[in-house]
Amino acid sequence: MPRQSLGPRLVRRNGKPSFYVRYIDEETGKPKDLSTGTRNSVEAQEFLEDFMRERLRWSRLLGQFGG
């Protein structure tokens, strides 16, 4: 049985100084990593919050138009 998704979260990748947002691509169902562009955890958390807010906004817009 597949594991339940934890939702978008901050991760660090081996050998990379920046934080990344790890999320599941809704089209492919595969995990994706998006660089926050920062090493600072507070800035990375703000990036994650913006990412989640935008994702929610788009899902609401698409829902209004049957997408």
C-alpha positions in Angstrom: 0.0 0.0 0.0 1.4 3.5 -0.9 2.3 5.8 1.8 0.2 8.9 2.4 1.9 12.1 1.1 3.2 14.4 3.8 2.4 17.4 1.6 5.0 20.1 0.5 7.9 20.3 3.0 11.4 21.7 3.3 14.3 19.3 2.7 18.0 19.5 2.2 19.6 17.5 -0.6 23.0 15.9 -0.2 25.9 18.2 -1.1 23.6 21.2 -1.7 23.6 24.2 0.6 20.1 25.5 -0.2 16.8 24.3 1.1 14.3 22.7 -1.3 10.5 22.4 -1.3 9.6 18.7 -1.9 6.1 18.2 -3.3 4.2 15.7 -5.4 3.6 16.8 -9.0 -0.2 16.5 -9.5 0.1 15.6 -13.2 2.7 12.8 -12.9 2.3 11.8 -9.2 6.0 11.9 -8.8 8.0 13.8 -6.2 9.6 17.1 -7.3 12.2 19.3 -5.6 12.1 23.1 -6.1 15.0 25.2 -4.9 14.2 28.0 -2.4 17.4 29.7 -3.4 18.4 30.2 0.2 20.4 28.5 3.0 18.5 30.5 5.6 15.8 28.3 7.3 13.5 31.3 8.0 13.6 32.5 4.4 13.1 29.0 3.2 10.0 28.6 5.4 8.6 31.9 4.0 9.3 30.5 0.5 7.4 27.3 1.4 4.4 29.3 2.8 4.3 31.4 -0.5 4.5 28.2 -2.5 1.6 26.6 -0.6 -0.5 29.8 -0.8 0.0 30.0 -4.6 -0.8 26.3 -5.1 -4.1 26.8 -3.1 -5.0 29.9 -5.1 -4.4 28.0 -8.4 -6.4 25.0 -7.3 -9.3 27.2 -6.4 -9.2 29.1 -9.7 -9.1 25.8 -11.6 -12.0 24.5 -9.6 -14.1 27.5 -10.6 -13.5 26.8 -14.3 -13.8 23.0 -14.1 -10.1 22.3 -14.5 
